[in-house]
Amino acid sequence: MVTSIILINAEREKINDVAAQLAGIEGISEAYSVSGQYDIIAIARVPAAEDLAQLVTSKLLGISAITKTETLLAFKAYSRHDLESMFEVGV
């Protein structure tokens, strides 16, 4: 499984529309509108690097209101949430 964080800038008046479109794309598990340097952060979880390449260079490219992206690859998860969920068998 390949996990990546995609930092996105979008046309100001279309941020909500872009986030909604992202949420509907297979491989995007979460999309957040955020404050700061970027407008949206999307979390992508796909089976392989080739799937991530297809997602970023094809599916995201199809959203015309996206003006810039920066894709970060995650190497290892240190989330307490992820660790706790492993021990919640049968809960």
PyMOL commands that set and color helices and strands:
alter all, ss='L'
color gray80, all
select helices_A, chain A and resi 12-23+49-59+80-86
alter helices_A, ss='H'
color red, helices_A
select strands_A, chain A and resi 2-10+28-33+40-46+66-73
alter strands_A, ss='S'
color yellow, strands_A
deselect
rebuild
show_as cartoon
